[in-house]
Amino acid sequence: MNTLILFCLCAVALALDNGLARTPPMGWMEWEQFRCETDCKSHPEACVNEKLFIDMIDRMVEDGWRDLGYEYVSIDDCWMTHDRDAKGRLYPDPERFPHGIKYLSDYAHSKGLKLGIYNDYGKFTCEGFMGSEGHLYTDAMTFAEWEVDMLKMDGCNSEVLDQSDGYPAMTRFLNETGRQILYACSWPCYDQSMDYALLPPNCNMWRNWWDVRSTWPNIRRIMDKWGNETRWAKYAGPGHWNDADMIVVGMKGTEMNEEESKTQFAIWSMLGSPLFMSNDLRELPEWARRILTNKEIIQIDQDPLGRVATRLTPFGEDGVIWSRPLANGDVAVALMNRGDEVRDIVLPFKLLGSGRVYAARDLYLHEDLGEFTDEFVGKKIAPHGTVILRMTPLK
């Protein structure tokens, strides 16, 4: 009996215990838009520096993003130097971050936002800056001292087999800080064969697969992968989420049109993925703002039931149907045209369960479409476009 009690206490102590991410986290992340631009003289508006994050924090508040639930502003790779200080601690590039990271976290907190930071489990980050290998405890304590609210831990330049020790070790050290720090892992992105049951006790969110790019072929491949990997859905839920990577809607230089961008936002929300925009909020097109501020679709992503979408149609079909059960008994449905021609997509209600009559609401049009028996037909869906519906069972 005493052994059992000790085992249970140890399990609690070792598991991630921060009470965060009861719904998928939302925010803004620098990486896909700004990457590792460190030449602030030649590219002052695109440089990864203190000013960029001050600007984005201001935009998040003044343009209403915070009030929609976008609460994290996250620094990615390249903020640090190539060495450690005399006490073995990471420190930010002094020219690009002259006031330090604590200054940024204080500024974010003063605006009702949270600050995220990046590091890598390997000796070096993906871009060759100083990683956390051999310094996990020190780095966890440093991040807590800086009062950051989120840690994205990448896995470049590390042995994949070592990650099964490293990622849980950082979980323990973050717990020991006593600070609530959202923990975003890249663990399964590097170890595709890992036991997914290890993720919910250790990470609030985790990257599963390829990095996102602002191209339709990339977005389509990610959605195909999610549809094929049926095992992933059962590991997502309040406190722990599959992360399909950043939302690139409205990104400068994007190769995606408006319909493709609407599809990314709709399907990511159906999947219960964290919604982290990567774009320049200072110069966001109005069409992109309309997509990203769609409260009805955000509500799908943030549904408190925490059960995520599954694909109902076989891989390879161009008329793709996704469904997601919601807390109030409704069902979210996405009808996605994966192909290159306009098409109708038929939704047979037998795919949704026992109901024969549903009321349908189009969440992009913000229109109630009426009551339907046995099936709903999404008509003339644009190439690469998506109709996202909230279906209420009536009979």
C-alpha positions as CSV (number, residue, x, y, z in Angstrom):
1,M,0.0,0.0,0.0
2,N,2.8,2.4,0.9
3,T,4.5,1.6,-2.3
4,L,1.4,2.4,-4.3
5,I,1.0,5.8,-2.5
6,L,4.6,6.7,-3.2
7,F,4.2,5.7,-6.9
8,C,1.1,7.9,-7.2
9,L,2.9,10.9,-5.5
10,C,5.8,10.5,-7.8
11,A,3.6,10.3,-10.9
12,V,1.9,13.6,-9.9
13,A,5.3,15.3,-9.3
14,L,6.7,14.2,-12.6
15,A,3.6,15.1,-14.7
16,L,3.1,18.6,-16.2
17,D,1.1,20.3,-13.5
18,N,0.4,23.9,-14.7
19,G,-3.4,24.0,-15.2
20,L,-2.9,25.7,-18.6
21,A,-4.3,25.2,-22.1
22,R,-7.8,24.0,-21.1
23,T,-8.7,25.1,-24.6
24,P,-6.2,25.4,-27.5
25,P,-3.8,28.3,-26.9
26,M,-4.0,31.3,-29.2
27,G,-1.5,34.0,-30.0
28,W,1.1,35.3,-32.4
29,M,4.4,33.7,-33.3
30,E,7.3,35.4,-35.1
31,W,8.9,32.5,-36.9
32,E,7.2,31.9,-40.3
33,Q,6.9,35.6,-41.2
34,F,10.2,36.9,-39.8
35,R,12.4,33.8,-39.4
36,C,16.0,34.6,-38.4
37,E,16.5,38.1,-39.7
38,T,19.2,39.6,-37.5
39,D,20.4,42.4,-39.8
40,C,18.5,45.3,-38.2
41,K,20.3,48.0,-40.2
42,S,19.3,46.6,-43.6
43,H,15.9,45.3,-42.5
44,P,14.7,47.4,-39.6
45,E,11.0,46.4,-39.9
46,A,11.7,42.7,-40.4
47,C,14.5,42.2,-37.8
48,V,14.0,39.9,-34.9
49,N,14.5,42.4,-32.1
50,E,12.9,44.2,-29.2
51,K,11.0,46.7,-31.4
52,L,9.3,43.9,-33.4
53,F,7.8,42.4,-30.3
54,I,6.8,45.7,-28.8
55,D,5.1,46.6,-32.0
56,M,3.2,43.3,-32.1
57,I,2.2,43.5,-28.5
58,D,0.7,47.0,-29.2
59,R,-1.1,45.7,-32.3
60,M,-2.5,42.7,-30.4
61,V,-4.1,45.1,-27.9
62,E,-5.0,48.1,-30.1
63,D,-6.5,46.1,-33.0
64,G,-8.6,43.8,-30.8
65,W,-6.7,40.5,-31.1
66,R,-6.3,40.1,-27.3
67,D,-10.0,40.5,-26.8
68,L,-10.7,37.6,-29.2
69,G,-8.5,35.3,-27.2
70,Y,-5.1,35.7,-28.9
71,E,-3.1,36.1,-25.7
72,Y,0.5,34.9,-26.4
73,V,3.2,36.8,-28.2
74,S,6.0,34.3,-28.8
75,I,9.7,34.9,-29.6
76,D,11.2,32.1,-31.7
77,D,14.7,31.2,-32.7
78,C,17.6,33.7,-32.9
79,W,16.9,35.9,-29.9
80,M,19.9,34.6,-28.0
81,T,23.7,34.7,-28.5
82,H,26.1,31.9,-29.4
83,D,27.4,31.4,-25.9
84,R,26.3,31.6,-22.2
85,D,27.2,34.1,-19.5
86,A,29.7,33.5,-16.7
87,K,27.0,31.7,-14.7
88,G,26.1,29.4,-17.5
89,R,22.8,31.2,-18.4
90,L,21.4,32.1,-21.7
91,Y,21.2,35.8,-22.5
92,P,19.6,37.8,-25.4
93,D,21.6,39.5,-28.1
94,P,22.4,42.8,-26.4
95,E,22.2,44.9,-29.6
96,R,18.8,43.6,-30.7
97,F,17.3,43.2,-27.2
98,P,19.0,46.0,-25.2
99,H,16.6,45.8,-22.3
100,G,16.5,42.0,-22.0
101,I,13.6,39.5,-22.0
102,K,12.2,40.5,-18.6
103,Y,11.5,43.9,-20.1
104,L,9.4,42.4,-22.8
105,S,7.5,40.1,-20.4
106,D,6.8,43.0,-18.2
107,Y,5.5,45.0,-21.2
108,A,3.3,42.1,-22.4
109,H,1.9,41.7,-18.9
110,S,1.1,45.4,-18.6
111,K,-1.0,45.0,-21.7
112,G,-2.8,41.9,-20.5
113,L,-0.8,39.5,-22.7
114,K,1.7,36.7,-22.2
115,L,5.2,36.3,-23.5
116,G,6.5,33.1,-25.1
117,I,10.1,32.2,-25.7
118,Y,12.0,29.5,-27.7
119,N,14.9,27.2,-27.1
120,D,16.1,23.9,-28.4
121,Y,16.9,20.6,-26.6
122,G,20.1,20.2,-28.6
123,K,23.5,21.8,-28.1
124,F,22.5,24.4,-30.7
125,T,19.1,25.7,-32.0
126,C,18.0,25.0,-35.5
127,E,19.7,28.3,-36.6
128,G,22.9,27.6,-34.7
129,F,22.4,29.6,-31.6
130,M,22.9,28.3,-28.0
131,G,20.7,25.4,-27.1
132,S,19.8,23.8,-23.8
133,E,21.8,20.6,-23.9
134,G,23.2,20.0,-20.4
135,H,21.5,23.2,-19.1
136,L,17.8,22.3,-18.9
137,Y,17.4,23.1,-15.2
138,T,19.3,26.4,-15.5
139,D,17.3,27.4,-18.5
140,A,14.0,26.6,-16.9
141,M,14.9,28.7,-13.9
142,T,16.1,31.6,-16.1
143,F,12.9,31.6,-18.1
144,A,10.9,31.7,-14.8
145,E,13.1,34.5,-13.5
146,W,12.3,36.4,-16.7
147,E,8.6,35.7,-16.1
148,V,7.9,34.2,-19.5
149,D,4.6,32.4,-19.9
150,M,5.4,29.9,-22.6
151,L,8.3,27.8,-23.7
152,K,8.6,26.3,-27.2
153,M,11.2,23.6,-27.0
154,D,12.6,22.5,-30.4
155,G,14.6,19.4,-31.1
156,C,17.3,20.3,-33.7
157,N,20.9,19.1,-33.2
158,S,19.9,16.4,-30.6
159,E,19.8,12.6,-30.6
160,V,16.2,11.5,-31.2
161,L,16.5,8.7,-28.6
162,D,17.7,11.2,-26.0
163,Q,14.5,13.3,-26.4
164,S,12.5,10.7,-24.5
165,D,14.5,11.8,-21.4
166,G,15.0,15.4,-22.3
167,Y,11.5,16.6,-22.9
168,P,10.1,15.0,-19.7
169,A,13.1,16.4,-17.8
170,M,12.1,19.9,-18.8
171,T,8.6,19.2,-17.7
172,R,9.9,18.4,-14.2
173,F,12.1,21.5,-14.2
174,L,9.3,23.8,-15.3
175,N,7.1,22.4,-12.5
176,E,9.9,23.1,-10.1
177,T,10.0,26.8,-11.0
178,G,6.6,27.2,-9.5
179,R,5.6,29.4,-12.4
180,Q,2.8,28.6,-14.9
181,I,4.7,28.2,-18.2
182,L,2.9,26.7,-21.2
183,Y,5.1,23.9,-22.6
184,A,5.1,23.5,-26.4
185,C,7.1,20.4,-27.4
186,S,8.5,19.4,-30.8
187,W,9.1,15.9,-29.6
188,P,6.9,13.9,-32.0
189,C,8.0,16.0,-34.9
190,Y,11.4,14.4,-34.6
191,D,10.3,11.0,-33.4
192,Q,7.4,9.9,-35.5
193,S,7.3,6.4,-33.9
194,M,7.1,7.6,-30.3
195,D,4.4,6.5,-27.9
196,Y,1.9,9.3,-28.0
197,A,0.6,8.4,-24.5
198,L,3.8,10.1,-23.2
199,L,2.7,13.5,-24.5
200,P,-0.3,14.5,-22.5
201,P,1.5,14.1,-19.1
202,N,4.4,16.1,-20.3
203,C,3.4,18.8,-22.8
204,N,0.6,21.3,-23.2
205,M,0.9,21.2,-27.0
206,W,3.1,19.4,-29.4
207,R,4.1,19.6,-33.0
208,N,3.3,16.4,-34.8
209,W,4.7,16.8,-38.3
210,W,6.2,19.1,-41.0
211,D,6.7,22.8,-40.6
212,V,4.0,24.9,-42.2
213,R,4.8,27.0,-45.2
214,S,2.5,29.6,-46.9
215,T,1.7,27.5,-49.9
216,W,-1.3,25.4,-50.7
217,P,0.6,22.1,-51.4
218,N,2.1,22.4,-47.9
219,I,-1.2,23.1,-46.2
220,R,-2.9,20.3,-48.2
221,R,-0.2,17.8,-47.1
222,I,-0.6,18.7,-43.5
223,M,-4.3,18.3,-43.6
224,D,-3.9,14.9,-45.4
225,K,-1.6,13.7,-42.7
226,W,-4.0,14.7,-40.0
227,G,-6.8,12.9,-41.7
228,N,-4.7,9.8,-42.1
229,E,-3.3,9.7,-38.6
230,T,-6.5,8.6,-36.8
231,R,-4.6,7.8,-33.6
232,W,-3.7,11.4,-32.9
233,A,-7.2,12.7,-32.1
234,K,-7.6,10.6,-28.9
235,Y,-4.5,12.3,-27.3
236,A,-5.9,15.8,-27.6
237,G,-8.0,17.4,-25.0
238,P,-8.1,20.1,-22.3
239,G,-4.5,20.8,-21.2
240,H,-2.8,18.9,-24.1
241,W,-3.2,19.5,-27.9
242,N,-1.9,18.4,-31.2
243,D,-0.3,21.4,-32.9
244,A,-0.6,21.7,-36.7
245,D,1.8,24.6,-36.6
246,M,1.3,28.3,-37.3
247,I,-1.6,30.1,-39.1
248,V,-0.1,31.8,-42.1
249,V,-3.2,33.7,-43.2
250,G,-2.3,37.2,-44.4
251,M,1.5,36.6,-44.3
252,K,3.6,38.8,-46.4
253,G,4.8,37.0,-49.5
254,T,2.2,34.2,-49.1
255,E,1.4,32.1,-52.1
256,M,-2.1,31.3,-50.7
257,N,-5.2,33.0,-51.9
258,E,-8.2,33.9,-49.8
259,E,-10.1,30.6,-50.2
260,E,-7.0,28.6,-49.3
261,S,-6.4,30.8,-46.3
262,K,-10.0,30.3,-45.2
263,T,-9.5,26.6,-45.5
264,Q,-6.4,26.7,-43.3
265,F,-8.2,28.6,-40.5
266,A,-11.3,26.5,-40.7
267,I,-9.5,23.1,-40.6
268,W,-7.0,24.1,-37.9
269,S,-10.0,25.1,-35.8
270,M,-11.8,21.9,-36.5
271,L,-8.7,20.0,-35.4
272,G,-8.5,21.9,-32.1
273,S,-5.1,23.1,-33.0
274,P,-3.5,26.0,-31.2
275,L,-4.1,29.1,-33.2
276,F,-0.8,31.0,-33.5
277,M,-0.8,33.6,-36.3
278,S,2.5,34.3,-38.1
279,N,2.2,37.5,-40.1
280,D,2.9,41.2,-39.8
281,L,0.0,42.6,-37.8
282,R,1.1,46.1,-38.7
283,E,0.3,45.5,-42.4
284,L,-2.4,42.8,-42.4
285,P,-4.8,42.8,-45.4
286,E,-8.5,43.3,-44.5
287,W,-9.5,40.0,-46.0
288,A,-7.1,38.2,-43.7
289,R,-8.3,40.2,-40.7
290,R,-11.9,39.0,-41.5
291,I,-10.8,35.4,-41.5
292,L,-8.7,35.6,-38.3
293,T,-11.3,37.5,-36.3
294,N,-14.2,35.2,-37.1
295,K,-15.6,34.6,-33.7
296,E,-17.9,31.7,-34.7
297,I,-14.9,29.7,-36.1
298,I,-12.8,30.6,-33.1
299,Q,-15.6,29.2,-30.9
300,I,-15.2,25.9,-32.7
301,D,-11.5,25.8,-32.0
302,Q,-12.1,26.7,-28.3
303,D,-15.1,24.4,-27.7
304,P,-14.8,23.2,-24.1
305,L,-15.6,19.6,-24.9
306,G,-12.1,19.3,-26.3
307,R,-12.9,16.5,-28.7
308,V,-11.3,17.2,-32.1
309,A,-12.2,16.6,-35.7
310,T,-11.8,13.4,-37.7
311,R,-12.0,13.0,-41.4
312,L,-15.1,11.1,-42.5
313,T,-14.1,10.6,-46.2
314,P,-11.4,8.3,-47.5
315,F,-7.9,9.7,-48.4
316,G,-7.6,10.8,-52.0
317,E,-11.2,12.1,-52.5
318,D,-11.4,15.7,-53.5
319,G,-14.6,16.3,-51.6
320,V,-13.4,16.0,-48.0
321,I,-15.7,16.0,-45.0
322,W,-14.5,16.6,-41.4
323,S,-16.7,16.5,-38.3
324,R,-16.2,17.6,-34.7
325,P,-18.6,17.1,-31.8
326,L,-19.3,20.2,-29.7
327,A,-20.1,20.6,-26.0
328,N,-23.8,21.7,-26.5
329,G,-24.6,18.7,-28.7
330,D,-24.1,20.4,-32.0
331,V,-21.6,19.1,-34.6
332,A,-19.1,21.2,-36.5
333,V,-18.7,20.1,-40.1
334,A,-16.2,21.3,-42.7
335,L,-16.8,20.5,-46.4
336,M,-13.4,21.0,-48.1
337,N,-12.8,21.1,-51.8
338,R,-9.3,19.6,-52.1
339,G,-9.4,19.6,-55.9
340,D,-8.8,22.3,-58.5
341,E,-12.3,22.6,-59.9
342,V,-15.5,24.0,-58.4
343,R,-17.6,21.2,-56.9
344,D,-20.6,20.3,-54.8
345,I,-20.1,18.2,-51.7
346,V,-22.9,16.0,-50.3
347,L,-23.0,15.5,-46.5
348,P,-25.2,12.4,-45.7
349,F,-26.4,12.8,-42.2
350,K,-25.8,9.2,-41.4
351,L,-22.1,10.1,-41.2
352,L,-23.0,12.3,-38.2
353,G,-24.8,9.8,-36.1
354,S,-28.5,9.0,-35.6
355,G,-30.1,12.4,-36.4
356,R,-32.1,12.8,-39.7
357,V,-32.9,16.5,-39.5
358,Y,-30.4,19.2,-38.8
359,A,-30.4,23.0,-38.8
360,A,-27.3,24.3,-40.6
361,R,-25.4,27.6,-40.0
362,D,-22.6,28.8,-42.3
363,L,-19.9,30.2,-40.1
364,Y,-18.1,32.2,-42.8
365,L,-21.3,33.7,-44.2
366,H,-22.8,34.1,-40.6
367,E,-26.1,32.9,-42.0
368,D,-28.7,30.3,-40.9
369,L,-29.3,28.1,-43.9
370,G,-32.4,26.4,-42.7
371,E,-33.4,22.8,-41.8
372,F,-32.3,19.8,-43.8
373,T,-33.5,16.2,-43.9
374,D,-31.1,13.2,-44.5
375,E,-28.4,15.3,-46.2
376,F,-26.9,18.7,-46.8
377,V,-25.3,19.8,-50.1
378,G,-22.5,22.3,-50.1
379,K,-22.9,23.9,-53.6
380,K,-20.3,25.3,-55.9
381,I,-17.4,25.2,-53.4
382,A,-14.4,27.0,-54.8
383,P,-11.2,25.1,-55.6
384,H,-9.3,24.6,-52.3
385,G,-12.1,26.3,-50.5
386,T,-14.1,25.2,-47.4
387,V,-17.7,25.6,-46.2
388,I,-17.7,25.3,-42.4
389,L,-21.0,24.6,-40.7
390,R,-22.5,24.4,-37.3
391,M,-25.1,21.6,-37.4
392,T,-27.8,21.4,-34.7
393,P,-29.7,18.1,-34.5
394,L,-33.5,18.5,-34.5
395,K,-34.8,15.0,-34.9
